[in-house]
Amino acid sequence: MILHVTSVAVTGPTHLTLTFNDGARKRVDLGPLLYGPVFEPLHDIAFFAKARLDPELGTVVWPNETDFAPEALHALADTREVA
């Protein structure tokens, strides 16, 4: 099965709640991954909030065409499980 994101919601300044086509649902923190020039705009809360699902790519994208591979997002820890 090729992994895809099927829904996305912005749930914090660097957090997304994601649903995947394998049934997994998790809240992830992208903050630690936002380094380097391509990710600089995502440090702006208003810009980060423009995250959307690209159904063709099956992942989350932003207006500057930044995205993350669905596999990388799936591998992130679910922050709902952190006490």
DSSP file (Angstrom, degrees, kcal/mol; ACC not computed):
  #  RESIDUE AA STRUCTURE BP1 BP2  ACC     N-H-->O    O-->H-N    N-H-->O    O-->H-N    TCO  KAPPA ALPHA  PHI   PSI    X-CA   Y-CA   Z-CA
    1    1 A M              0   0    0      0, 0.0     2,-0.5     0, 0.0    21,-0.0   0.000 360.0 360.0 360.0 133.0    0.0    0.0    0.0
    2    2 A I        -     0   0    0     19,-0.0     2,-0.2     1,-0.0    19,-0.1  -0.773 360.0-123.2 -85.5 126.4    1.2    3.5   -0.9
    3    3 A L        +     0   0    0     -2,-0.5     2,-0.3    17,-0.1    68,-0.2  -0.494  36.6 172.6 -76.6 135.0    0.8    5.7    2.1
    4    4 A H        -     0   0    0     -2,-0.2    17,-2.3    66,-0.1     2,-0.4  -0.985  34.5-122.0-138.4 149.2   -1.3    8.9    1.8
    5    5 A V  E     -A   20   0A   0     53,-3.2    15,-0.3    -2,-0.3     3,-0.1  -0.789  25.3-176.9 -83.6 132.2   -2.6   11.6    4.1
    6    6 A T  E     +     0   0A   0     13,-3.4     2,-0.3    -2,-0.4    14,-0.2   0.613  65.1  13.2-109.0 -17.1   -6.4   11.7    3.7
    7    7 A S  E     -A   19   0A   0     12,-1.4    12,-2.0    45,-0.0     2,-0.3  -0.983  60.0-169.3-155.6 152.6   -7.2   14.6    6.0
    8    8 A V  E     +A   18   0A   0     -2,-0.3     2,-0.4    10,-0.2    10,-0.2  -0.999   4.3 180.0-142.7 140.5   -5.3   17.4    7.8
    9    9 A A  E     -A   17   0A   0      8,-1.7     8,-3.0    -2,-0.3     2,-0.5  -0.993  29.6-127.0-138.2 134.6   -6.2   19.9   10.4
   10   10 A V  E     +A   16   0A   0     -2,-0.4     6,-0.2     6,-0.2    39,-0.0  -0.715  34.0 169.1 -79.0 123.7   -3.9   22.6   11.9
   11   11 A T        -     0   0    0      4,-1.9     5,-0.2    -2,-0.5    -1,-0.1   0.128  58.4  -0.4-127.2  19.0   -4.1   22.1   15.7
   12   12 A G  S    S-     0   0    0      3,-0.8     3,-0.2    33,-0.1    -1,-0.2  -0.947  91.6 -71.6 173.3 175.9   -1.3   24.3   17.0
   13   13 A P  S    S+     0   0    0      0, 0.0    35,-0.1     0, 0.0    -1,-0.1   0.792 133.5   4.4 -61.5 -28.3    1.5   26.7   15.9
   14   14 A T  S    S+     0   0    0     -3,-0.0    16,-3.2    35,-0.0    17,-0.5   0.111 113.3 105.4-137.5  19.8    3.5   23.7   14.5
   15   15 A H  E     - B   0  29A   0     -3,-0.2    -4,-1.9    14,-0.2    -3,-0.8  -0.833  41.3-176.2-110.7 142.5    1.0   20.9   15.0
   16   16 A L  E     -AB  10  28A   0     12,-2.1    12,-3.1    -2,-0.4     2,-0.6  -0.979  19.9-143.2-128.5 144.8   -1.2   19.0   12.6
   17   17 A T  E     -AB   9  27A   0     -8,-3.0    -8,-1.7    -2,-0.4     2,-0.3  -0.963  32.4-172.3-104.9 123.9   -3.7   16.3   13.2
   18   18 A L  E     -AB   8  26A   0      8,-3.1     8,-2.2    -2,-0.6     2,-0.4  -0.871  21.6-159.4-121.7 145.9   -3.5   13.9   10.3
   19   19 A T  E     -AB   7  25A   0    -12,-2.0   -13,-3.4    -2,-0.3   -12,-1.4  -0.986  17.2-157.4-120.7 138.0   -5.4   10.9    9.1
   20   20 A F  E >   -A    5   0A   0      4,-2.8     3,-2.0    -2,-0.4   -15,-0.2  -0.746  30.0-112.1-113.8 160.0   -3.8    8.4    6.8
   21   21 A N  T 3  S+     0   0    0    -17,-2.3   -16,-0.1     1,-0.3    -1,-0.0   0.541 114.6  64.7 -71.1  -5.1   -5.2    5.9    4.3
   22   22 A D  T 3  S-     0   0    0    -18,-0.3    -1,-0.3     2,-0.1   -19,-0.0   0.358 122.7-103.1 -93.2   5.0   -4.0    3.0    6.6
   23   23 A G  S <  S+     0   0    0     -3,-2.0    -2,-0.1     1,-0.3     2,-0.1   0.263  76.4 139.2  94.9 -11.4   -6.5    4.2    9.3
   24   24 A A        -     0   0    0     -5,-0.1    -4,-2.8     2,-0.0     2,-0.4  -0.405  29.1-173.5 -68.0 142.1   -3.8    5.9   11.5
   25   25 A R  E     +B   19   0A   0     -6,-0.2     2,-0.3    -2,-0.1    -6,-0.2  -0.993  15.2 155.2-136.3 129.0   -4.8    9.2   13.0
   26   26 A K  E     -B   18   0A   0     -8,-2.2    -8,-3.1    -2,-0.4     2,-0.5  -0.992  41.4-126.9-152.5 157.1   -2.3   11.3   15.0
   27   27 A R  E     -B   17   0A   0     -2,-0.3    52,-3.5   -10,-0.3    53,-0.4  -0.942  37.2-171.5-104.2 124.5   -1.4   14.7   16.1
   28   28 A V  E     -B   16   0A   0    -12,-3.1   -12,-2.1    -2,-0.5     2,-0.6  -0.873  22.7-137.2-122.2 151.8    2.2   15.6   15.2
   29   29 A D  E     -B   15   0A   0     48,-0.4   -14,-0.2    -2,-0.3    48,-0.1  -0.930  15.6-178.4-106.9 113.9    4.6   18.4   15.9
   30   30 A L    >>  +     0   0    0    -16,-3.2     3,-2.1    -2,-0.6     4,-0.7   0.538  57.1 101.8 -86.8  -6.8    6.5   19.6   12.9
   31   31 A G  G >4 S+     0   0    0    -17,-0.5     3,-1.4     1,-0.3    -1,-0.2   0.862  77.9  51.8 -45.9 -49.9    8.5   22.2   14.9
   32   32 A P  G 34 S+     0   0    0      0, 0.0    -1,-0.3     0, 0.0    -2,-0.1   0.698 109.9  51.4 -64.7 -16.2   11.7   20.1   15.1
   33   33 A L  G <4 S+     0   0    0     -3,-2.1     2,-1.8     1,-0.1    -2,-0.2   0.512  82.0  97.0 -95.2  -5.5   11.7   19.5   11.3
   34   34 A L    <<  +     0   0    0     -3,-1.4     2,-0.4    -4,-0.7    -1,-0.1  -0.402  53.5 120.4 -89.3  63.7   11.3   23.2   10.4
   35   35 A Y        +     0   0    0     -2,-1.8     4,-0.1    -3,-0.1     3,-0.1  -0.937  44.2  45.0-124.2 151.1   14.9   24.1    9.7
   36   36 A G  S >> S-     0   0    0     -2,-0.4     3,-1.0     1,-0.1     4,-0.7  -0.106  95.3 -72.0  98.9 159.6   16.5   25.3    6.5
   37   37 A P  G >4 S+     0   0    0      0, 0.0     3,-0.8     0, 0.0    -1,-0.1   0.831 125.4  57.5 -58.6 -39.1   15.4   28.0    4.0
   38   38 A V  G 34 S+     0   0    0      1,-0.2     4,-0.1     2,-0.1    28,-0.1   0.817 111.9  42.8 -64.9 -28.5   12.5   26.1    2.5
   39   39 A F  G X4 S+     0   0    0     -3,-1.0     3,-1.3     1,-0.2     4,-0.4   0.521  85.9  96.3 -94.5  -6.6   10.8   25.7    5.9
   40   40 A E  G X< S+     0   0    0     -3,-0.8     3,-1.9    -4,-0.7     4,-0.3   0.878  79.5  56.0 -53.7 -44.3   11.5   29.3    7.1
   41   41 A P  G >  S+     0   0    0      0, 0.0     3,-1.5     0, 0.0    -1,-0.3   0.801  95.8  67.3 -60.8 -25.4    8.0   30.6    6.1
   42   42 A L  G <  S+     0   0    0     -3,-1.3    -2,-0.2     1,-0.3     6,-0.1   0.588  83.1  73.5 -73.2  -8.4    6.4   27.8    8.3
   43   43 A H  G <  S+     0   0    0     -3,-1.9     2,-0.6    -4,-0.4    -1,-0.3   0.706  78.6  87.3 -73.4 -19.8    7.8   29.5   11.4
   44   44 A D  S <> S-     0   0    0     -3,-1.5     4,-2.9    -4,-0.3     3,-0.2  -0.727  77.6-146.0 -80.8 120.2    5.1   32.2   10.9
   45   45 A I  H  > S+     0   0    0     -2,-0.6     4,-2.0     1,-0.2    -1,-0.2   0.876  97.4  51.4 -57.3 -41.6    2.0   30.9   12.6
   46   46 A A  H  4 S+     0   0    0      1,-0.2    -1,-0.2     2,-0.2     4,-0.2   0.884 113.0  45.3 -65.3 -37.9   -0.4   32.5   10.0
   47   47 A F  H >4 S+     0   0    0     -3,-0.2     3,-1.9    -6,-0.2    -2,-0.2   0.917 110.2  53.2 -71.4 -42.3    1.5   30.9    7.2
   48   48 A F  H >< S+     0   0    0     -4,-2.9     3,-1.5     1,-0.3    -2,-0.2   0.884 100.9  63.0 -57.3 -37.6    1.7   27.5    8.9
   49   49 A A  T 3< S+     0   0    0     -4,-2.0    -1,-0.3     1,-0.3    -2,-0.2   0.585  86.1  74.9 -66.2  -9.2   -2.1   27.7    9.3
   50   50 A K  T <   +     0   0    0     -3,-1.9    -1,-0.3    -4,-0.2    -2,-0.1   0.292  67.1 135.0 -86.0  11.1   -2.4   27.6    5.5
   51   51 A A    <   +     0   0    0     -3,-1.5     2,-0.3    11,-0.1    11,-0.2  -0.306  30.3 174.2 -58.2 140.6   -1.6   23.9    5.4
   52   52 A R  E     -C   61   0B   0      9,-2.2     9,-2.8   -43,-0.1     2,-0.4  -0.973  34.6-101.1-146.3 161.5   -3.9   22.0    3.1
   53   53 A L  E     -C   60   0B   0     -2,-0.3     7,-0.2     7,-0.2     3,-0.1  -0.704  23.0-154.9 -83.1 130.1   -4.3   18.5    1.8
   54   54 A D  E  >> -C   59   0B   0      5,-3.0     4,-2.6    -2,-0.4     5,-1.1  -0.908   5.9-165.7-101.4 104.6   -3.0   17.9   -1.8
   55   55 A P  T  45S+     0   0    0      0, 0.0    -1,-0.1     0, 0.0     5,-0.0   0.775  85.3  54.6 -65.7 -25.3   -5.1   14.9   -2.9
   56   56 A E  T  45S+     0   0    0      1,-0.2    -2,-0.0    -3,-0.1    -3,-0.0   0.912 118.3  33.3 -72.2 -42.0   -2.9   14.3   -5.9
   57   57 A L  T  45S-     0   0    0      2,-0.2    -1,-0.2    -3,-0.2     3,-0.1   0.719 101.0-135.0 -84.4 -22.5    0.3   14.1   -3.8
   58   58 A G  T  <5S+     0   0    0     -4,-2.6   -53,-3.2     1,-0.3     2,-0.3   0.838  70.7  86.0  70.8  32.8   -1.5   12.5   -0.8
   59   59 A T  E   <S-C   54   0B   0     -5,-1.1    -5,-3.0   -55,-0.2     2,-0.4  -0.870  84.7 -78.6-149.4-177.4    0.3   14.8    1.6
   60   60 A V  E     -C   53   0B   0      8,-0.4     8,-0.9    -2,-0.3     2,-0.3  -0.721  46.2-179.6 -91.6 136.7    0.2   18.2    3.3
   61   61 A V  E     -CD  52  67B   0     -9,-2.8    -9,-2.2    -2,-0.4     6,-0.2  -0.926  16.1-148.7-134.4 160.0    1.3   21.3    1.3
   62   62 A W    >   -     0   0    0      4,-1.6     3,-2.3    -2,-0.3   -11,-0.1  -0.796  39.9 -96.0-120.9 166.1    1.7   25.0    1.9
   63   63 A P  T 3  S+     0   0    0      0, 0.0   -12,-0.0     0, 0.0   -16,-0.0   0.744 122.9  58.7 -57.3 -25.3    1.4   27.9   -0.5
   64   64 A N  T 3  S-     0   0    0    -26,-0.1     3,-0.1     2,-0.1    -3,-0.0   0.277 121.2-107.8 -87.6  13.5    5.2   28.0   -1.1
   65   65 A E    <   +     0   0    0     -3,-2.3     2,-0.2     1,-0.3    -1,-0.0   0.578  68.7 151.1  71.0  13.4    5.0   24.4   -2.3
   66   66 A T        +     0   0    0    -28,-0.1    -4,-1.6    -4,-0.1     2,-0.3  -0.524  16.3 159.5 -68.7 140.5    6.7   23.0    0.9
   67   67 A D  B     -D   61   0B   0     -6,-0.2     2,-0.4    -2,-0.2    -6,-0.2  -0.959  33.1-133.0-152.9 171.8    5.6   19.5    1.7
   68   68 A F        -     0   0    0     -8,-0.9    -8,-0.4    -2,-0.3    -2,-0.0  -0.976  34.0-104.3-127.8 143.5    6.6   16.5    3.7
   69   69 A A    >>  -     0   0    0     -2,-0.4     4,-2.0     1,-0.1     3,-0.5  -0.430  28.9-125.9 -62.1 138.7    6.5   12.9    2.5
   70   70 A P  H 3> S+     0   0    0      0, 0.0     4,-2.6     0, 0.0     5,-0.2   0.859 111.2  57.0 -55.5 -35.3    3.5   11.0    3.9
   71   71 A E  H 3> S+     0   0    0      1,-0.2     4,-1.6     2,-0.2     5,-0.1   0.882 105.4  50.0 -64.3 -37.9    6.0    8.3    5.3
   72   72 A A  H <> S+     0   0    0     -3,-0.5     4,-0.6     2,-0.2    -1,-0.2   0.902 112.6  46.8 -67.2 -40.8    7.9   11.0    7.2
   73   73 A L  H >< S+     0   0    0     -4,-2.0     3,-0.9     1,-0.2    -2,-0.2   0.905 110.7  52.4 -66.5 -40.9    4.7   12.4    8.7
   74   74 A H  H 3< S+     0   0    0     -4,-2.6    -1,-0.2     1,-0.2    -2,-0.2   0.835 104.9  56.8 -63.7 -33.3    3.5    8.8    9.6
   75   75 A A  H 3< S+     0   0    0     -4,-1.6    -1,-0.2    -5,-0.2    -2,-0.2   0.658  85.8 103.0 -74.8 -16.2    6.8    8.1   11.4
   76   76 A L  S << S-     0   0    0     -3,-0.9     2,-0.1    -4,-0.6   -46,-0.1  -0.338  82.8-100.1 -68.7 149.6    6.4   11.1   13.7
   77   77 A A        -     0   0    0    -48,-0.1     2,-0.8     1,-0.1   -48,-0.4  -0.374  32.7-113.8 -66.6 145.8    5.3   10.5   17.3
   78   78 A D    >   -     0   0    0      1,-0.2     3,-1.8   -50,-0.1   -50,-0.2  -0.747  22.1-156.4 -80.1 112.6    1.7   11.1   18.2
   79   79 A T  G >  S+     0   0    0    -52,-3.5     3,-0.9    -2,-0.8    -1,-0.2   0.638  87.3  72.7 -70.9 -11.9    1.9   14.0   20.6
   80   80 A R  G 3  S+     0   0    0    -53,-0.4    -1,-0.3     1,-0.2   -52,-0.1   0.727  93.5  56.8 -69.9 -19.5   -1.5   13.0   22.1
   81   81 A E  G <  S+     0   0    0     -3,-1.8     2,-0.5     2,-0.0    -1,-0.2   0.508  82.9 101.4 -89.3  -5.2    0.3   10.1   23.7
   82   82 A V    <         0   0    0     -3,-0.9    -3,-0.0    -4,-0.2     0, 0.0  -0.682 360.0 360.0 -83.8 128.0    2.8   12.4   25.5
   83   83 A A              0   0    0     -2,-0.5    -1,-0.1     0, 0.0    -3,-0.0   0.465 360.0 360.0 -81.7 360.0    1.9   12.9   29.2
